[in-house]
Amino acid sequence: MINKMMIFMIGSVVIVLTGCAKDTVTHSVKDLVGVRGSSGENALEARGFVWVKTEKSDGSAYSYWKHDQSGQCLKVSMTDGRYASLVKTVPFECKKRQ
């Protein structure tokens, strides 16, 4: 009985810490809002993100970046050559089109 409780408690801690690590990645990019596109790309790469794809729509560009370690997917909105927003999105969005 005690072993099952220990396993449950350790598993719960791991789940909480994993969730915190992913949220920390999102918070570490908010300072990039307003930077020029090329500077933002360099900063994302330095923080462990890998470019996946870019889509264009209605005068804006949306690029998708995947964090190499956590697998977190970011959607970066660019307007007039600058980062307008960086938001965490579902992992499916970071799949490359075939």
N, C-alpha and C positions, 0 to 999 in steps of 0.2 A: 504494500500500500504506500509506504513512504517513498519507494523508488518511483512509482507512477507519479506521485505528486512532485517529486524533484524534476522529473523529465518534463512534466507539464509547465512548471515554473521556469525552467531553463528555456524551453521552447517559446514561452510568452515573452521573455526578455529578448531573445533573438529577433522575434517578430517586431517588437517595439523598436529596437535599435536599427533594424533594417529600414523601417519606415522613416525613422529620423534621418538616416543617412541620405535617403532619396530626397527628402524635403530640404536638407541642407544644400544639396546641389542646386535646386531651384533658387534658393535664396542667394547663392553665390554668383548669380548672373544678373540680378536686378540692376546692378550698377552699370550695365551695358546699354540701358535704354538711352537713346539719343546719340550714341557714338556712330561714326561712319562705318559703313558696311565692312570694309577691309580690316579696320581696326577691331571690330567685333568678331570677325572670323578668326583672327589671330588670337584674341583673348579666349574664345571658346575652345580652340585647339589646345591652348596652354592649360586650360582647366580640365582637359580630358575628354572633350566632346569631339565627335567625328561627324563631318558633313554627310548627309544621306541624300537629300534631293532638294530642289527648289521648284516652286510652282508660281506662276504669275496669274493675277486676276485683278481686274478693275484698277490698273495703275499701281498696284502694290505687288510686292514679291513676298512669298512665304517660304522660308527655308526650314528644313527639319534636321535636327542634330541629335545624335544618340551619344549618351555618356558611355565611354568605353568600359568602365568598371561596374556601374550600377545598372546600365541598360535603360536609364531614364531617357525619355524622348522629349525634346523641346521644339516648339514651333516658334520661329522668329519671324515677326512681321516687319518688313522694311517699307518705308515711305520716304521718297525723295533722297534715297541713298543712305538713310540712317535707320538704326534699329528703333522701331516704334514700340514693340512689346516682345517679351520673351515669356512664354507660358508653357508649363508642363502639360503634356498631352498623352494620349494613350499610346502604348508601344506599337500598335498597329500602324499608326501614322508614320513611323520610322522604317517602314518596309519600302524597299526600292521597287519601283515599277518594273515589270518584266517586259 
